[in-house]
């Protein structure tokens, strides 16, 4: 659960940075266009997907750069032997992969994307449409309140999405993540500071019972 919250936090930070920069550019041009929604499920999925591929590419780039830094300083004989060994191992691996019917990495990635487009994406669309129908009476009450909020705070116009699922995601993030951690920070600063300023109580010394002399009965 904590990982999910941290992931949503990262998504919101990225979205806030993106939309904040767009808002600054828009204000400099003195346009009246409304800003994009603060956070949406589609944007969150896209952010997480881009983060995975960015991490992959960045890791490969750093590893490849470090490898070439060492490789370029090797003697020519050692480099030619290394290339021959690499080609031999790659041919053996490809042969074993094809004999066992294992697809290549490119094919696996293409199959995953195709599976998402054919199976999962239509399901998400169906869930969105179903949520629209179910939440229609609720949104008739929520949308006027949203418009009043945007009139009271024009700088926040358009940041609350109109779809029930996206709106629920934003409210969940704001209430559970922002308020929880802000309250925790406030308690840490205020309460802990007050507790440290108090004098610690001295422990009460308990009297040890006196031993009963032998031959006498204890009252």
URWO-V679296 format. One record per run of one state. SS is the DSSP state (H for helix, E for strand, L for the rest). FROM is the first residue (numbers start at 1). LEN is the number of residues. Records with the same first field share a line. If there is no record, write none. Layout:
SS = FROM-LEN / FROM-LEN
This chain:
L = 1-1 / 30-11 / 72-4 / 100-5 / 135-1 / 153-1 / 157-7 / 198-22
H = 2-28 / 41-31 / 76-24 / 105-30 / 136-17 / 154-3 / 164-34
